[in-house]
Amino acid sequence: MRIGEFAETAGTTTKTLRFYEDQGLLPPTERTPAGYRDYGPEAAARIDFIHRGQAAGLTLAQIRQILDIRDHGHAPCGHVRDLLDARLIDIDQQITQLTALRDNIAALRDDAAEPDPDTCSPDQVCRYL
């Protein structure tokens, strides 16, 4: 399947496919006698894996590590588990930070619920921030 047709089928762009190939996420594909890329079904499975990795919040570098492990004939399951563990820790930290931010903003909003401009000093822009 040529690159344009494959990109459409895979839900991506030709530019992305070329980028993935340059970055080692996709192995160089077969070429037709005219020099066109000719993608097989294994490329579709690989693109699907890349998309699922991205949906889980993994970076392309992390996805490439997983693919390299698999390409060298090893099961990457333990490595994937470790990456997902780290991702969960990151997400939990982000949730904690966002919760603290939300609480802070809610407190600021509550302070500003009944604004009283007369209580602001001339050198303040707004006493609620």
Helices and strands as residue ranges (DSSP letters): H 3-10, H 14-22, E 30-31, E 37-38, H 41-55, H 60-71, H 77-111, G 117-119
